[in-house]
Amino acid sequence: MKYVLFYESAPDVAEKAPLYLPAHREYWNAFRRLGTMLMLGPFSRPEEGALGIFTTREAAETFAANDPFVLGGVISRWHVRDWHEVLVEES
């Protein structure tokens, strides 16, 4: 089981994101080093939000609750969903 964090961008994401990007990058690197965050990134159109994949629900929720992007208003809303990953092997 993995946990997917969905971010909804604030309307002014393009203006706000650069202000908080250094702190956001430093913050997510801590989760990456711990091994609790597997992937993180925006969709190709940043106004459509972003997602992250975490090893535990607690890590995903802690990340979102304290992320400089969330605290700074770059992200307007977030939620976490359980995800049953399936790896498809070649036949």
Secondary structure, DSSP 8 states (H G I E B T S, - for coil): -EEEEEEEE-TTHHHHHHHHHHHHHHHHHHHHHHT-EEEEEE-SSGGG-EEEEESSHHHHHHHHHH-HHHHTTSEEEEEEEEE--------
